[in-house]
Amino acid sequence: MKIVIVGAGKVGELLCRDLSLEGNDIILIEQDAKILEKILANNDIMGFVGSGVSYDVQMEAEVPKADVFIAVTEKDEINIISSVIAKKLGAKYTIARVRSTDYSSQLNFMTESLGIDLVINPELEAAKNIKQNIDFPEALNVENFLDGRLKLVEFKIDRGSPLDNISLFDFKQKHFPNLLVCIIKRGEKVIIPSGNSHIKANDRIYITGSNNEIIKFQDALGKDRRKIKSAFIIGAGIITHYLAEELLKDKISVKIVEMNPEKANKFSEYLPKATIINADGSNEEVLKEENFQNYDSCISITGIDEINMFISIYAKK
């Protein structure tokens, strides 16, 4: 495939490398000549210096002949405008990365009205994944359909579970009439179940249904668990913004610790129902003072992976 990428940041560079190794014809557009030269030296791709929103640059990069156009610069506006131009020029499939919270409610508009085929918000997706882990802590995997109203969830059946050796007929008729078992994976064997099929210990089953029905199913797995009612979050970035919104909608108590005073003030204004603390969340004394051990969940979303790992390990203990 012929793929044009705009933006040579970390994501752009990774896309160039992986997609070129798969045998695709890659053309990179980047404003910084030094960065472009470095990436061209390490990858078998072509490149052009210039702005992704420039008609002349897109024509020179043969965007009208592109199978896929991907805009992943640091500026959302450039990604949106360049993708719209690319679509108008004839690119078959356009993808724009849009990260700002200002555009989070407009993603559907961008695809339906502006013609961008796919708008990706990585921080929003990360927040959704964290929220799913809070909602379904026993799930091995969760896939969303119909804007999250319908889910396909993978669970493992433990030995001794109340569902061990239950037939699909009884599962449906006596316990979960609003859930559908789509697949049973038994070792390496994949089973498309019928009413006579049985769920057995160590099976991985894939069920579909609404949120509430799947939560009921999760409770029936027989483990000692309680619903998460409070969340202690370290770091007030974009992911925290999206995550806190969703947690508060579910009436989950939220406390956010952020060491940057400007960010802390901004969050206190935007999320009046959350408790915002201006302090260093990686400091053990701060965590103790804020009684983080009394919260049902601890989520570290700072910009430093090592700190996130340290806090998560400390919280688990």
FIMIBA-898197 format. One line per 4 residues: number of its first residue (from 1); their letters; for each residue y, x, z of N, C-alpha, C. Coordinates in Angstrom, 1 decimal. Example, Ala and Ser with C-alpha at 12.3 -4.5 7.8 and 13.67 -1.06 7.14 Angstrom:
REM FIMIBA-898197
1 = as = -5.7,13.2,7.8,-4.5,12.3,7.8,-3.3,13.2,7.8  -2.2,12.8,7.1,-1.1,13.7,7.1,0.0,12.9,7.9
This chain:
REM FIMIBA-898197
1 = mkiv = -1.2,0.8,0.0,0.0,0.0,0.0,1.3,0.9,0.0  2.3,0.3,-0.6,3.6,1.0,-0.5,4.4,0.4,0.7  4.7,1.3,1.6,5.3,0.9,2.9,6.6,1.6,3.1  7.7,0.9,3.3,9.0,1.5,3.5,9.3,1.3,5.0
5 = ivga = 9.7,2.4,5.7,10.0,2.4,7.1,11.4,2.8,7.3  12.2,2.1,8.1,13.6,2.4,8.4,13.6,2.8,9.9  14.1,4.0,10.2,14.2,4.5,11.6,13.1,5.5,11.9  13.6,6.7,12.3,12.6,7.8,12.6,12.6,8.1,14.1
9 = gkvg = 12.6,7.1,14.9,12.4,7.3,16.3,11.0,7.5,16.6  10.6,7.3,17.9,9.2,7.5,18.3,8.3,6.6,17.6  8.7,5.3,17.5,7.8,4.3,16.8,7.8,4.6,15.3  8.9,4.9,14.7,8.9,5.2,13.3,8.1,6.4,12.9
13 = ellc = 8.2,7.4,13.7,7.4,8.6,13.5,5.9,8.4,13.6  5.5,7.6,14.6,4.1,7.3,14.8,3.6,6.4,13.7  4.4,5.5,13.2,4.0,4.7,12.1,3.8,5.5,10.8  4.7,6.4,10.6,4.6,7.3,9.4,3.3,8.1,9.5
17 = rdls = 3.0,8.6,10.6,1.8,9.5,10.7,0.5,8.7,10.5  0.4,7.6,11.3,-0.8,6.8,11.2,-1.0,6.1,9.9  0.0,5.5,9.3,-0.1,4.8,8.1,-0.4,5.7,6.9  0.2,6.9,7.0,0.0,7.9,5.9,-1.4,8.4,5.9
21 = legn = -1.9,8.6,7.2,-3.3,9.1,7.3,-4.3,8.0,6.8  -3.9,6.8,6.8,-4.8,5.7,6.2,-4.7,5.6,4.7  -3.9,6.5,4.1,-3.8,6.5,2.7,-2.7,5.7,2.0  -1.8,5.2,2.9,-0.7,4.4,2.3,0.4,5.3,1.8
25 = diil = 1.2,4.8,0.9,2.3,5.5,0.3,3.5,5.1,1.1  4.0,6.1,1.9,5.0,5.9,2.9,6.4,6.5,2.4  7.4,5.7,2.6,8.8,6.1,2.3,9.6,5.8,3.6  10.3,6.9,4.1,11.0,6.8,5.4,12.5,6.9,5.1
29 = ieqd = 13.3,6.0,5.6,14.7,6.0,5.6,15.3,6.3,6.9  16.1,7.4,7.0,16.7,7.8,8.3,18.0,8.4,8.1  19.0,8.1,9.0,20.4,8.6,8.8,20.5,10.0,9.2  19.7,10.5,10.2,19.8,11.9,10.6,19.0,12.8,9.7
33 = akil = 19.6,13.7,9.0,18.9,14.5,8.0,18.0,15.5,8.7  18.4,16.0,9.9,17.5,17.0,10.6,16.2,16.3,11.1  16.3,15.1,11.6,15.2,14.4,12.1,14.2,14.0,10.9  14.9,13.6,9.8,14.1,13.2,8.6,13.3,14.5,8.1
37 = ekil = 14.0,15.6,8.1,13.4,16.8,7.5,12.2,17.2,8.4  12.3,17.1,9.7,11.2,17.5,10.6,10.0,16.6,10.4  10.2,15.3,10.2,9.1,14.4,10.0,8.5,14.6,8.6  9.3,14.8,7.6,8.7,15.1,6.3,7.9,16.4,6.3
41 = annd = 8.3,17.3,7.1,7.5,18.6,7.1,6.1,18.4,7.8  6.0,17.4,8.6,4.7,17.2,9.3,3.9,16.1,8.8  4.4,15.4,7.8,3.6,14.3,7.2,3.7,14.2,5.7  2.7,13.7,5.1,2.7,13.6,3.6,3.3,12.3,3.2
45 = imgf = 4.7,12.3,3.3,5.4,11.1,3.0,6.7,11.5,2.2  7.4,10.5,1.7,8.7,10.7,1.1,9.8,10.2,2.0  11.1,10.7,1.8,12.1,10.2,2.7,13.5,10.2,2.0  14.4,9.4,2.5,15.8,9.3,2.0,16.7,9.3,3.2
49 = vgsg = 17.8,10.1,3.1,18.8,10.1,4.1,19.8,8.9,3.8  20.0,8.1,4.8,21.0,7.0,4.6,20.7,5.8,5.6  21.5,4.8,5.5,21.4,3.6,6.3,20.4,2.6,5.7  19.6,2.0,6.6,18.7,0.9,6.1,19.4,-0.3,5.6
53 = vsyd = 20.7,-0.5,6.0,21.4,-1.7,5.5,22.1,-1.4,4.2  22.0,-0.2,3.7,22.6,0.1,2.4,21.8,-0.4,1.2  22.4,-1.2,0.4,21.8,-1.7,-0.8,21.3,-0.5,-1.7  22.2,0.5,-1.9,21.9,1.6,-2.8,20.7,2.4,-2.2
57 = vqme = 20.7,2.6,-0.9,19.6,3.4,-0.3,18.3,2.6,-0.5  18.3,1.3,-0.2,17.1,0.5,-0.4,16.6,0.6,-1.8  17.5,0.5,-2.8,17.1,0.6,-4.2,16.5,1.9,-4.5  17.1,3.0,-4.0,16.6,4.3,-4.2,15.2,4.5,-3.6
61 = aevp = 15.0,3.9,-2.5,13.7,4.0,-1.8,12.7,3.0,-2.4  13.0,2.3,-3.5,12.1,1.4,-4.2,11.6,0.3,-3.3  12.5,-0.3,-2.5,12.2,-1.4,-1.6,11.7,-2.6,-2.4  12.3,-2.9,-3.6,11.8,-4.1,-4.3,10.3,-4.0,-4.7
65 = kadv = 9.8,-2.8,-4.7,8.3,-2.6,-5.0,7.5,-2.5,-3.8  8.1,-2.6,-2.6,7.3,-2.4,-1.4,6.4,-3.6,-1.0  5.2,-3.2,-0.6,4.3,-4.3,0.0,4.7,-4.6,1.4  5.2,-3.6,2.1,5.6,-3.9,3.5,6.9,-3.1,3.8
69 = fiav = 7.8,-3.8,4.4,9.1,-3.1,4.9,9.2,-3.3,6.4  9.4,-2.2,7.1,9.4,-2.2,8.6,10.7,-1.5,9.1  11.4,-2.3,9.9,12.7,-1.7,10.4,12.6,-1.5,11.9  12.6,-0.3,12.4,12.4,0.0,13.8,13.4,1.0,14.3
73 = tekd = 14.7,0.8,13.9,15.8,1.7,14.4,16.1,1.2,15.8  17.0,2.0,16.5,17.3,1.6,17.9,18.3,0.4,17.9  18.9,0.0,16.8,19.8,-1.1,16.8,19.2,-2.3,16.1  19.2,-3.4,16.9,18.6,-4.6,16.5,19.3,-5.1,15.2
77 = eini = 20.6,-5.0,15.2,21.4,-5.6,14.1,21.0,-4.9,12.8  20.8,-3.6,12.8,20.4,-2.9,11.6,19.0,-3.3,11.2  18.1,-3.5,12.1,16.8,-4.0,11.8,16.8,-5.4,11.2  17.6,-6.3,11.7,17.7,-7.6,11.2,18.3,-7.6,9.8
81 = issv = 19.4,-7.0,9.6,20.1,-7.0,8.3,19.3,-6.3,7.2  18.8,-5.1,7.6,18.0,-4.4,6.6,16.8,-5.2,6.1  16.1,-5.9,7.1,15.0,-6.7,6.7,15.3,-7.9,5.8  16.5,-8.5,6.1,17.0,-9.6,5.2,17.3,-9.1,3.8
85 = iakk = 17.9,-7.9,3.7,18.2,-7.4,2.4,16.9,-7.0,1.7  16.0,-6.4,2.4,14.7,-6.0,1.8,14.0,-7.2,1.2  14.0,-8.4,2.0,13.3,-9.6,1.5,14.0,-10.1,0.3  15.3,-10.1,0.2,16.1,-10.5,-0.9,15.8,-9.7,-2.1
89 = lgak = 15.6,-8.4,-1.9,15.3,-7.4,-3.0,13.9,-7.6,-3.6  13.0,-8.2,-2.8,11.7,-8.4,-3.3,10.5,-7.8,-2.5  10.8,-7.2,-1.4,9.7,-6.7,-0.5,8.8,-7.9,-0.1  7.5,-7.6,-0.3,6.5,-8.7,0.0,6.5,-9.2,1.4
93 = ytia = 6.5,-8.2,2.3,6.4,-8.6,3.8,7.3,-7.7,4.6  8.2,-8.4,5.4,9.2,-7.7,6.2,8.9,-7.8,7.7  9.1,-6.7,8.4,8.9,-6.7,9.8,10.2,-6.1,10.5  10.7,-6.7,11.5,11.9,-6.2,12.2,11.6,-6.1,13.7
97 = rvrs = 11.9,-5.0,14.3,11.8,-4.9,15.8,13.1,-5.3,16.4  13.1,-6.3,17.2,14.3,-6.9,17.9,14.1,-6.9,19.4  14.8,-6.1,20.1,14.5,-5.9,21.5,15.5,-6.6,22.5  16.7,-6.8,22.1,17.8,-7.3,23.0,17.5,-8.7,23.5
101 = tdys = 17.8,-8.9,24.8,17.6,-10.2,25.4,18.5,-11.3,24.7  19.6,-10.8,24.1,20.5,-11.7,23.4,19.9,-12.5,22.3  18.8,-11.9,21.7,18.2,-12.5,20.5,16.8,-13.1,20.9  16.4,-13.1,22.1,15.1,-13.5,22.5,14.8,-15.0,22.2
105 = sqln = 15.9,-15.8,22.2,15.7,-17.3,21.9,15.9,-17.6,20.5  16.1,-16.5,19.6,16.4,-16.8,18.2,15.3,-16.2,17.3  14.2,-15.8,17.9,13.2,-15.2,17.1,12.6,-16.1,16.0  12.4,-17.4,16.3,11.9,-18.3,15.3,12.9,-18.6,14.2
109 = fmte = 14.2,-18.6,14.6,15.3,-18.7,13.6,15.3,-17.6,12.6  15.0,-16.4,13.1,15.0,-15.2,12.2,13.9,-15.3,11.2  12.8,-15.8,11.6,11.6,-15.9,10.7,11.8,-17.1,9.7  12.2,-18.2,10.3,12.3,-19.5,9.5,13.5,-19.5,8.5
113 = slgi = 14.7,-19.1,9.1,15.9,-19.2,8.3,16.4,-17.9,7.6  16.1,-16.8,8.2,16.5,-15.5,7.6,15.5,-14.9,6.7  14.3,-15.5,6.8,13.2,-15.0,5.9,12.5,-13.8,6.3  12.7,-13.3,7.5,12.0,-12.1,8.0,10.6,-12.6,8.4
117 = dlvi = 9.5,-11.9,7.8,8.2,-12.4,8.0,7.7,-12.3,9.4  8.0,-11.2,10.1,7.6,-11.0,11.5,8.7,-10.3,12.3  9.0,-10.9,13.4,10.0,-10.3,14.3,9.2,-9.9,15.6  9.3,-8.6,15.9,8.5,-8.1,17.1,9.5,-7.7,18.2
121 = npel = 9.2,-8.2,19.4,10.0,-7.9,20.6,9.0,-7.2,21.5  8.9,-5.9,21.6,7.9,-5.2,22.4,8.0,-5.5,23.9  9.2,-5.5,24.4,9.4,-5.8,25.8,9.0,-7.2,26.2  9.3,-8.2,25.3,8.9,-9.5,25.6,7.4,-9.6,25.6
125 = eaak = 6.7,-9.0,24.7,5.2,-9.0,24.6,4.6,-8.3,25.8  5.3,-7.2,26.3,4.8,-6.5,27.5,4.9,-7.4,28.7  6.0,-8.2,28.8,6.2,-9.1,29.9,5.2,-10.2,29.9  4.9,-10.7,28.7,3.9,-11.8,28.6,2.5,-11.3,29.0
129 = nikq = 2.2,-10.0,28.7,0.9,-9.5,29.1,0.8,-9.3,30.6  1.9,-8.9,31.2,1.9,-8.7,32.7,1.7,-10.1,33.3  2.5,-11.1,32.8,2.4,-12.4,33.3,1.0,-13.0,33.2  0.3,-12.7,32.1,-1.1,-13.1,31.9,-2.0,-12.5,32.9
133 = nidf = -1.8,-11.2,33.3,-2.6,-10.6,34.3,-2.4,-11.2,35.6  -1.2,-11.7,35.9,-0.9,-12.4,37.1,-1.6,-13.8,37.2  -1.5,-14.5,36.0,-2.1,-15.8,35.9,-3.6,-15.8,35.9  -4.2,-14.8,35.2,-5.6,-14.7,35.1,-6.1,-13.3,35.5
137 = peal = -6.1,-13.0,36.7,-6.5,-11.6,37.2,-8.0,-11.3,36.9  -8.8,-12.3,36.7,-10.3,-12.1,36.4,-10.6,-12.0,35.0  -9.6,-12.3,34.1,-9.8,-12.2,32.7,-9.9,-10.8,32.1  -10.8,-10.6,31.2,-10.9,-9.3,30.5,-10.0,-9.3,29.3
141 = nven = -9.7,-10.4,28.7,-8.8,-10.4,27.6,-8.2,-11.9,27.4  -7.0,-11.9,27.0,-6.3,-13.2,26.8,-5.6,-13.2,25.4  -5.9,-14.2,24.6,-5.2,-14.4,23.3,-4.5,-15.8,23.3  -3.3,-15.8,22.8,-2.4,-17.0,22.8,-2.4,-17.7,21.5
145 = fldg = -2.4,-19.0,21.5,-2.2,-19.8,20.3,-1.2,-20.9,20.6  -0.5,-21.4,19.5,0.4,-22.5,19.7,1.5,-22.2,20.7  2.1,-21.0,20.5,3.2,-20.5,21.4,2.7,-20.5,22.9  1.5,-20.1,23.1,1.0,-20.0,24.5,0.4,-21.2,25.1
149 = rlkl = 0.5,-22.4,24.4,0.0,-23.6,25.0,-1.5,-23.7,25.0  -2.1,-22.9,24.1,-3.6,-22.9,24.1,-4.0,-21.4,24.2  -5.0,-21.1,24.9,-5.5,-19.7,25.1,-6.9,-19.6,24.9  -7.3,-18.4,24.4,-8.7,-18.0,24.3,-8.9,-16.8,25.3
153 = vefk = -9.7,-17.0,26.3,-9.8,-16.1,27.4,-11.2,-15.6,27.6  -11.4,-14.3,27.8,-12.7,-13.7,28.0,-12.9,-13.4,29.5  -14.1,-13.9,30.0,-14.5,-13.7,31.4,-15.9,-13.1,31.5  -16.1,-12.3,32.5,-17.5,-11.9,32.8,-18.1,-12.7,33.9
157 = idrg = -19.3,-13.1,33.7,-20.0,-13.9,34.8,-20.8,-12.9,35.6  -20.5,-12.9,36.9,-21.1,-12.0,37.9,-22.4,-12.6,38.3  -23.3,-11.7,38.8,-24.6,-12.2,39.3,-24.3,-13.0,40.6  -24.9,-14.1,40.8,-24.6,-14.9,42.0,-23.5,-15.9,41.8
161 = spld = -22.9,-15.9,40.7,-21.8,-16.8,40.4,-22.3,-18.2,40.3  -21.5,-19.2,40.7,-22.0,-20.6,40.6,-22.3,-21.0,39.1  -21.7,-20.2,38.2,-22.0,-20.6,36.8,-23.2,-19.8,36.2  -23.8,-19.0,37.0,-25.0,-18.2,36.5,-26.1,-19.2,36.2
165 = nisl = -26.6,-19.2,35.0,-27.8,-20.0,34.6,-27.4,-21.5,34.4  -26.1,-21.8,34.2,-25.8,-23.2,34.0,-25.8,-23.4,32.5  -26.3,-24.6,32.1,-26.3,-25.0,30.7,-24.9,-25.3,30.2  -24.8,-25.2,28.9,-23.5,-25.6,28.3,-23.3,-27.1,28.4
169 = fdfk = -24.4,-27.8,28.3,-24.3,-29.3,28.5,-23.7,-29.7,29.8  -24.2,-29.0,30.9,-23.7,-29.3,32.2,-22.3,-28.8,32.4  -22.1,-27.6,31.8,-20.7,-27.0,31.9,-19.7,-28.0,31.4  -20.0,-28.7,30.3,-19.0,-29.6,29.7,-19.0,-30.9,30.4
173 = qkhf = -20.2,-31.5,30.6,-20.3,-32.8,31.1,-20.0,-33.0,32.6  -20.4,-32.0,33.4,-20.2,-32.1,34.9,-19.1,-31.3,35.5  -18.6,-30.3,34.8,-17.6,-29.4,35.4,-16.3,-29.3,34.6  -16.4,-28.9,33.4,-15.1,-28.6,32.6,-15.1,-29.3,31.3
177 = pnll = -14.8,-30.6,31.3,-14.8,-31.4,30.1,-13.7,-31.0,29.1  -12.7,-30.3,29.6,-11.6,-30.0,28.7,-11.6,-28.5,28.3  -12.7,-27.8,28.5,-12.8,-26.5,28.1,-13.9,-26.3,27.0  -13.7,-25.4,26.2,-14.7,-25.1,25.1,-15.2,-23.7,25.2
181 = vcii = -16.5,-23.5,25.4,-17.1,-22.1,25.3,-17.3,-21.8,23.8  -16.5,-20.9,23.3,-16.6,-20.6,21.9,-17.7,-19.5,21.6  -17.8,-18.5,22.4,-18.7,-17.4,22.2,-19.3,-17.0,23.5  -20.6,-16.6,23.5,-21.2,-15.9,24.6,-21.7,-14.5,24.1
185 = krge = -21.3,-13.5,24.8,-21.7,-12.1,24.4,-22.6,-11.6,25.4  -23.9,-11.4,25.0,-24.9,-10.9,26.0,-25.4,-9.6,25.5  -24.9,-8.5,26.2,-25.1,-7.2,25.8,-24.5,-7.0,24.4  -25.3,-6.6,23.4,-24.7,-6.4,22.1,-24.9,-7.6,21.2
189 = kvii = -25.5,-8.7,21.8,-25.8,-9.9,21.0,-24.7,-10.9,21.2  -24.2,-11.4,20.1,-23.2,-12.4,20.1,-23.8,-13.8,19.8  -23.6,-14.8,20.7,-24.2,-16.1,20.5,-23.1,-17.1,20.3  -23.3,-17.9,19.3,-22.5,-19.1,19.0,-23.2,-20.3,19.8
193 = psgn = -22.7,-20.7,20.9,-23.5,-21.6,21.8,-23.6,-23.0,21.3  -24.7,-23.6,21.8,-24.9,-25.1,21.6,-25.0,-25.7,23.0  -25.3,-27.0,23.0,-25.4,-27.7,24.3,-26.6,-27.2,25.1  -27.6,-26.6,24.4,-28.8,-26.2,25.1,-28.7,-24.7,25.6
197 = shik = -27.6,-24.0,25.2,-27.4,-22.6,25.6,-27.1,-22.6,27.1  -27.5,-21.4,27.7,-27.2,-21.2,29.1,-26.3,-20.0,29.3  -25.5,-20.1,30.3,-24.6,-18.9,30.7,-25.4,-18.2,31.7  -25.5,-16.8,31.5,-26.3,-16.0,32.5,-25.4,-14.9,33.1
201 = andr = -25.9,-14.3,34.1,-25.2,-13.2,34.8,-25.0,-12.1,33.8  -23.8,-11.5,33.9,-23.4,-10.3,33.1,-23.0,-10.8,31.6  -23.1,-12.1,31.3,-22.5,-12.5,30.1,-21.0,-12.4,30.1  -20.5,-12.2,28.9,-19.1,-12.3,28.7,-18.8,-13.5,27.8
205 = iyit = -18.1,-14.5,28.4,-17.9,-15.7,27.6,-16.4,-15.9,27.2  -16.2,-16.5,26.1,-14.9,-16.7,25.6,-14.7,-18.2,25.6  -13.7,-18.6,26.4,-13.4,-20.0,26.5,-12.0,-20.3,26.0  -11.8,-21.5,25.6,-10.4,-21.9,25.1,-10.0,-23.2,25.8
209 = gsnn = -8.7,-23.4,26.1,-8.2,-24.6,26.7,-6.8,-24.3,27.2  -6.3,-25.3,27.9,-4.9,-25.2,28.4,-4.9,-24.2,29.6  -3.7,-23.8,30.0,-3.5,-22.9,31.2,-4.1,-23.5,32.4  -3.8,-24.8,32.7,-4.3,-25.4,34.0,-5.8,-25.4,34.0
213 = eiik = -6.4,-25.8,32.9,-7.9,-25.9,32.9,-8.5,-24.5,33.0  -7.9,-23.5,32.4,-8.5,-22.2,32.6,-8.4,-21.6,34.0  -7.3,-22.0,34.7,-7.1,-21.6,36.0,-8.1,-22.2,36.9  -8.4,-23.5,36.7,-9.5,-24.2,37.4,-10.8,-23.5,37.2
217 = fqda = -11.1,-23.1,36.0,-12.3,-22.4,35.7,-12.4,-21.0,36.4  -11.3,-20.3,36.4,-11.2,-19.1,37.1,-11.5,-19.2,38.6  -11.0,-20.3,39.2,-11.3,-20.5,40.6,-12.7,-20.8,40.9  -13.4,-21.4,39.9,-14.8,-21.7,40.0,-15.7,-20.5,39.9
221 = lgkd = -15.2,-19.4,39.5,-16.1,-18.2,39.4,-16.6,-17.7,40.7  -16.0,-18.2,41.8,-16.6,-18.0,43.1,-16.1,-16.8,43.9  -15.1,-16.2,43.4,-14.6,-15.0,44.2,-13.5,-15.4,45.1  -13.3,-14.6,46.2,-12.3,-14.9,47.1,-10.9,-14.5,46.6
225 = rrki = -10.1,-15.4,46.2,-8.8,-15.1,45.6,-7.8,-16.2,46.0  -6.6,-15.8,45.9,-5.5,-16.8,46.2,-4.5,-16.7,45.1  -3.8,-17.8,44.9,-2.8,-17.8,43.8,-1.6,-16.9,44.2  -1.2,-16.1,43.2,-0.1,-15.2,43.5,1.2,-16.0,43.6
229 = ksaf = 1.9,-15.9,44.7,3.1,-16.7,45.0,4.3,-15.8,45.1  4.2,-14.5,45.1,5.3,-13.6,45.2,5.1,-12.3,44.4  6.2,-11.7,43.9,6.1,-10.5,43.1,7.2,-9.5,43.5  6.8,-8.3,43.7,7.7,-7.2,44.1,7.8,-6.3,42.9
233 = iiga = 9.0,-6.2,42.2,9.2,-5.5,41.0,10.1,-4.3,41.2  9.6,-3.1,40.8,10.5,-1.9,40.8,11.0,-1.6,39.4  12.3,-1.6,39.2,12.9,-1.3,37.9,13.4,-2.6,37.3  14.7,-2.5,36.9,15.4,-3.7,36.3,15.7,-3.4,34.8
237 = giit = 14.7,-3.3,34.0,14.9,-3.1,32.6,14.7,-4.4,31.8  14.6,-4.3,30.5,14.4,-5.5,29.7,13.1,-6.2,30.0  12.0,-5.5,30.2,10.8,-6.1,30.5,10.9,-6.9,31.8  11.5,-6.4,32.8,11.7,-7.1,34.1,12.5,-8.3,33.9
241 = hyla = 13.5,-8.3,33.0,14.4,-9.4,32.7,13.5,-10.6,32.2  12.6,-10.3,31.2,11.7,-11.4,30.6,10.7,-11.8,31.7  10.1,-10.9,32.4,9.0,-11.2,33.3,9.6,-12.0,34.5  10.7,-11.6,35.1,11.3,-12.4,36.2,11.6,-13.8,35.8
245 = eell = 12.1,-14.0,34.6,12.4,-15.4,34.1,11.1,-16.2,34.2  10.0,-15.7,33.7,8.8,-16.5,33.6,8.2,-16.7,35.0  8.3,-15.7,35.9,7.8,-15.8,37.2,8.6,-16.9,38.0  9.9,-16.9,37.9,10.7,-17.9,38.6,10.5,-19.3,38.1
249 = kdki = 10.2,-19.4,36.8,9.8,-20.7,36.2,8.6,-21.3,36.9  7.7,-20.4,37.3,6.4,-20.9,37.9,6.6,-20.9,39.5  7.8,-20.8,39.9,8.2,-20.9,41.4,7.5,-19.8,42.2  7.4,-18.6,41.5,6.9,-17.4,42.2,8.1,-16.6,42.7
253 = svki = 8.1,-16.3,44.0,9.2,-15.6,44.7,9.3,-14.2,44.1  10.5,-13.7,43.7,10.7,-12.4,43.0,11.7,-11.6,43.8  11.3,-10.4,44.1,12.2,-9.3,44.6,12.2,-8.2,43.6  13.4,-7.7,43.2,13.6,-6.6,42.3,14.3,-5.5,42.9
257 = vemn = 13.8,-4.3,42.9,14.5,-3.1,43.4,14.9,-2.2,42.3  16.2,-1.9,42.2,16.8,-1.1,41.1,17.8,-0.2,41.7  17.7,1.1,41.3,18.5,2.1,41.9,19.9,2.2,41.2  20.0,1.7,40.0,21.3,1.7,39.3,22.1,0.5,39.8
261 = peka = 23.3,0.8,40.4,24.1,-0.3,40.9,24.6,-1.3,39.9  24.9,-0.8,38.7,25.4,-1.7,37.6,24.3,-2.7,37.2  23.1,-2.1,37.0,22.0,-2.9,36.6,21.6,-4.0,37.7  21.7,-3.5,38.9,21.4,-4.4,40.1,22.3,-5.6,40.1
265 = nkfs = 23.6,-5.3,39.9,24.7,-6.3,40.0,24.5,-7.3,38.8  24.1,-6.7,37.6,23.9,-7.6,36.4,22.8,-8.5,36.7  21.7,-8.0,37.2,20.5,-8.9,37.5,20.8,-9.9,38.6  21.6,-9.6,39.6,21.9,-10.5,40.6,22.7,-11.7,40.1
269 = eylp = 23.5,-11.4,39.1,24.3,-12.5,38.4,23.4,-13.4,37.5  22.5,-12.7,36.8,21.7,-13.4,35.8,20.6,-14.2,36.5  20.0,-13.6,37.5,18.9,-14.2,38.2,19.2,-14.5,39.7  20.0,-15.6,39.9,20.5,-15.9,41.3,19.3,-16.3,42.2
273 = kati = 18.2,-16.8,41.6,17.1,-17.2,42.5,16.2,-16.0,42.9  16.4,-14.9,42.3,15.6,-13.7,42.7,16.4,-12.9,43.7  15.7,-12.1,44.5,16.3,-11.2,45.4,16.5,-9.8,44.8  17.7,-9.3,44.7,17.9,-8.0,44.0,18.4,-7.0,45.1
277 = inad = 17.7,-5.8,45.1,18.0,-4.8,46.0,18.4,-3.5,45.3  19.6,-3.0,45.6,20.0,-1.7,45.0,19.5,-0.6,45.9  18.4,0.0,45.4,17.8,1.1,46.2,16.8,1.8,45.3  16.3,2.9,45.8,15.3,3.7,45.0,13.9,3.2,45.3
281 = gsne = 13.3,2.5,44.4,12.0,1.8,44.6,10.8,2.8,44.6  11.1,4.1,44.3,10.0,5.1,44.4,10.0,5.7,45.8  11.0,5.4,46.6,11.1,5.9,48.0,10.2,5.1,48.9  9.3,5.8,49.6,8.3,5.2,50.5,9.0,4.4,51.6
285 = evlk = 10.1,4.9,52.2,10.8,4.2,53.2,11.5,2.9,52.8  12.0,3.0,51.5,12.6,1.8,50.9,11.5,0.7,50.8  10.3,1.1,50.3,9.3,0.1,50.1,8.9,-0.5,51.4  8.8,0.3,52.5,8.4,-0.2,53.8,9.5,-1.2,54.3
289 = eenf = 10.8,-0.7,54.2,11.9,-1.5,54.7,11.9,-2.9,54.0  11.6,-2.9,52.7,11.6,-4.2,52.0,10.3,-5.0,52.1  9.4,-4.5,53.0,8.1,-5.2,53.3,7.3,-5.5,52.0  7.2,-4.5,51.1,6.5,-4.8,49.8,5.1,-5.1,50.1
293 = qnyd = 4.5,-4.6,51.2,3.1,-4.9,51.5,2.8,-6.3,51.7  3.8,-7.1,51.9,3.6,-8.6,52.2,3.6,-9.4,50.9  3.9,-8.8,49.8,3.9,-9.5,48.5,2.6,-9.5,47.9  2.3,-10.6,47.2,1.0,-10.8,46.5,0.8,-9.8,45.4
297 = scis = 1.9,-9.4,44.7,1.7,-8.5,43.6,2.9,-7.5,43.6  2.6,-6.3,43.1,3.6,-5.2,43.0,3.5,-4.7,41.6  4.7,-4.7,40.9,4.8,-4.4,39.5,5.8,-3.3,39.3  5.4,-2.1,38.9,6.4,-1.0,38.7,6.7,-0.9,37.2
301 = itgi = 7.9,-1.1,36.8,8.3,-1.1,35.4,9.6,-0.2,35.3  9.5,1.0,35.8,10.6,2.0,35.7,10.4,2.6,34.3  11.4,3.5,33.9,11.3,4.1,32.6,10.4,5.4,32.6  9.8,5.7,33.8,9.0,6.9,34.0,7.6,6.6,34.3
305 = dein = 6.6,6.9,33.4,5.2,6.5,33.6,4.7,7.1,34.9  5.0,8.3,35.2,4.4,8.9,36.4,4.8,8.2,37.7  6.1,7.7,37.7,6.5,6.9,38.9,5.8,5.6,38.9  5.6,5.0,37.8,4.9,3.7,37.8,3.5,3.9,38.3
309 = mfis = 2.8,4.9,37.9,1.4,5.2,38.3,1.4,5.5,39.8  2.3,6.3,40.3,2.4,6.6,41.7,2.6,5.4,42.6  3.6,4.5,42.2,3.9,3.3,43.0,2.7,2.4,42.9  2.0,2.2,41.8,0.9,1.3,41.7,-0.3,1.8,42.6
313 = iyak = -0.5,3.1,42.6,-1.6,3.6,43.4,-1.3,3.4,44.9  0.0,3.7,45.2,0.4,3.6,46.6,0.3,2.1,47.1  0.8,1.2,46.2,0.7,-0.2,46.5,-0.7,-0.7,46.7  -1.6,-0.2,45.9,-3.0,-0.6,46.0,-3.6,-0.2,47.4
317 = k = -3.2,0.9,47.9,-3.7,1.4,49.2,-3.2,0.6,50.3
